[in-house]
Amino acid sequence: MMKNGIEKITAVSLAIGLALSAATTTQAAPYREYTPLPPGGLEPGVQNDFSGSYKYWKDGETVAKYAATLPPEERWKLNAKENDPPVNEALHGGHIAMDEGEAIYERLNANGQFAKCLGAKDNDLTGLRANHYPHYDAKLGHVVGLEEMIERCAAKQGEKLLNGSHNNSAVSIYIASFSNGMPLNVDLSDPQLKAAFERGKKLFTQRGGWTNFSCATCHVSLAGKKLRGQTPTTPYGDAAHWPTYRVKDEIQSLHVRFTECNRNSGVQPLKVGSKEYTDLEVFLSGLSNGYPVVAPSLRY
């Protein structure tokens, strides 16, 4: 009799335990709020810019034309994200960083192994930034950006070039300069890149922090409107000029800029090189498809 009672209690306890375990594993995802997408959504390619400003910044000649005629309150339409034209693009700290990056690159590539690791064929860096990054790396099993691969390839030779550091970004700028004028071409027909693009889009619209802002709050909902003395611009065409020289005297990668934006909106930044930031990089790069690479670039 005692034995049967114990068996019944054990069976009931096991059933309750399994039920609790099932309830734990099927808990609802954390509650999230998202900024609404603009009409037509956020589709890849600069020609799909929702803000109506693309016609003002589609090329350098067009920017120069409208820079002379647009009133101050409409200058955001130039989408320069840098000093108001006219600007001498040959005179800023990005050029010094590019020279530093060249020296580091040449040292690491003495036997051609660094270029090969980065994916360049026959030491030719032409188009590597425009046509190859970001991409899905089958050996690593995830999507990688140029700065992540610079860190990985340098580490194979015993040198630390941490993603987001000055020297890493300097090498990235030097490599990107071989794609100057070439349109960014992220292959979103690749299922892995397409999935990363969609994840990045979701992160771009996800609200958080004490401001309850998302990236899209500023660059979609408030694009062209005043915010803390600035006027946010469209995210289209933005990724083609990173890493960039900031006029506060800093070489900054796109992922470092993400951490800065997170802090400004009261969100805990993620690690530079994280999967989430790489998804955002893919998303913004997709929005810049068709826009020429600029390296070194300059912005506020």
N, C-alpha and C positions, 0 to 999 in steps of 0.2 A: 504493500500500500504506500509506504514511504517512498519507495523507489519510483512508483508511477507519479506521485505528487511532484517529486523533484524533476522528473522528465518533463512534466507539463509546464512547470515554472521556467525551466530552461528553454523550452520551445517558445513560450510567450516572450521571454526576454530577447531571444534571438530575433523573433519577428519584429519586436519594437525597435531593436537595434538596426535591422535592415531598413525599416521604414524611415527612421531618423537619418540613416546614411543616404537613402534615396532623396529625402527632402533637402539635405545639405547639398547634394550634387546637382539638384535642379533649381537652386535658388535663382531668382531673377537677376539679370545684369544690373549694375548700379544705374540709378536714374541719371540721365544726361539730357541737357537741352542743347539744341542746335540752331544756329542762325540760318534763316531761310535762304535758299539759293535764289539768285536773280532769275528773271524770266529767261528761259532757254538754258538755264543751268550754267555750269562751269565746265565747258568742253575744251579739249586740247587744241592748240593752235592759236597764235596771236590774233588771227582774223576773227576769232569768236569773242573778242573782248566785249563785255556787256556794257562798259561805261560810255561807249560812243566816242572815246578819245583816240582810238587807234589811228584814225585819219590824220591826227596831229603829230604822231610819233613813229609812223611806219618806217621812216628812214631818216638819215641825218640831214638830207637836203630839206625834207619837209619840216623837221624840227627847227632848223635855222630860219625857214620862211615864217613860221608862225611865232617864233620867239620874238620877232620884231613887231608883231601886230597884236598879239593877245594881251588883253588888259591883265593887271596883276592878279585879280581874283580868278582868272581862268588859266593861269600858267600851269596849274596842276595837270592840265590836259596834255602837256608836253611829255609827261611821264618820265622825266629825266631822272628823278630821284637823286639828283646831284646839284652842283652849283648851277645857278641860272646861266644860260648861254649869254654872251659868248664866254667859253672857258678854254684855256690853253691846256688841252689834254696831255701835252708833253711835259708839263711841269707839275708833278705831284709825287708823293711818297710811294705810290704804287710802282713807279719805275725803278726806284731804289730796291724795293722788295723783289721785283722781277730779276734784277741783276744778282741779288743774293740767291734767289731760287735757281738761277742758271748755274752758279758756282757749285751749289749743293748737288744739283742734278748731274753735272759733268763729273764730279767726284764719285758719285754712286754708280754712274754709268760707264766707268772706265773700260769695262770689258763688255758693255752692251747688255749686261744682265738686268739692270734696272728698267730700261726701256721695254725689254722683253716681258718682264714681270707685269708691267703696266698694260701690256697688250699691244704695244707698238710693233710694227713689222719692219725689219731691217733698220732699226733705230730711227724710223721716220715718225715724228710726232704730229704730222699734219693731219688735222681732223680728229685727233684722238678725243679731245674735249667735246667737240660738236657731235660726233657720230657714235661714240663708244660709251660715254658716261652720262648718267648712271645706267648700269646694265645688270642683268642677272648673271651671277657667277656660279656655274654648276658645281665647281669644286668646293666652294664655300657653302653652297646651298642657300644663298640669299642675295638680295639686290645690294650692290655696292656703288658708292660714289667715288669720284676721283680721289678725294682726300683720304678716304679709308684705305684705298689701295696704295697710296703713297706711303702711309704709315706701315702697312703690311710689307711692302716691298723693301722699304728701308730697314725694317726689323730683320729681314733675312740676311742683311749685311751687318747686323749688329749696331745699327744706328737708330736712335729714337727720334722720330718725326711725328709727334703726337697729333692726331686729328684735331684741328682747331688751333694749333700753335702757330706762331709767326712763321717759323721755318717751313712747316708743312704747307701753309697757305702761299708762301713765297714760291715754293716749287710748283704748286698748283697753278699759280698765275703764269709762271714761265711756260708750263706745258700748254695752258689754255691759249697763250699768245700765238701758237701754231695753228689755231682755229679761228683767228681774228677774221671777221667778215663772213665766216661760214655760218649758215643758219643752224640753230640747234635742232637736232633730229633724234629725239628719244623714241625708240621703237615700241610704241604702245600696242603693236600687234602681237608682241610677245606676251603670253598669258601671265607670266610672273610680273612683268612691268605694269601690265594693265591692272592686275590685282593691287599692286603697290600704289598705283595712281588712285584707285578708288578708296583705299584705306587712307591715303593722304588727304583726299577730298573730305572724308568724314572728320579727320582730325582738324582740318582747316576750319570747319564749321562748328566744332564742338566747343561749347561755352565752358568757362571755368574761372577759378580765382575769385577774389573779393569783388572784382569789377563785373563778373559774369560775362566777360567778353570772350569772343573767339577771334581767330585771325580774320574771319570773314566780317566781323562786326566793323572793323576799321576799313578793310580793303574791298568790301562789297557794300554793306549798308551805309557806311559813311564816306565812301569814295567820292571825292570832289567837295566834301563838306568840312567845315572847320572842326578841329579837335586839338585842344591844348596848344593853340597857336600854330598848328600844322594842318595841312590838307592831305589826308590819305589818298593815295593813288591806286589804280588798278593793279592787281597781282600779275596781270598778263605782261609778258616780255621781261619780267623781273629777274629770272634766274640766269639769264644769259651772260651776266657780267660779274658773277661771283667766282672766287673771293674778290673783294674790293678794298680800295683804300678809303677809310673813313677820315673825314677832315679833322676829327678829334685825335688824329695821329695814331691810327691803328689799322693794321691789316686784318680784315675780318672775313671769316668763311661764312657760308650760308647757315651752317649749323650753329655757329656762335651767335649769329644774328637771331636765330630762333630762341636761344637762351635769353637774350636781351629782351625780346618781345614778351617772353613768358614772365620775366621779372616785372616788366612795366605793367602787365595786366594782373599781377598778383598770383601767378601760377608758378608752382614749383618746376624749375627747368629740368629737363631730362639730360642724360649724358650725351655729349657730342659723339656722333657716330652711332647713336641708338637706332634700332629698327624703326621706331616711330618717326624720328627726325629724317631718316632716309626715305621713308614713305612720303613725308612732306616735300622733301627734295625732288622726288620723282613727280609728284603732283605739280609743283611749281615749274619744274622743267618742262612738263607736258604743256602747261599753259604758255610756255615760251617757245614751243616748237615753231620754227619758221623765222625766228628772230636771230640776227647775227650775234656771235660771240664777241665780247669786248674785253680785252685784257692788255694792260692793267686798266681798271676802271676807277672812277672817283665818285663818291657820294657823301652826303651829310652823315 
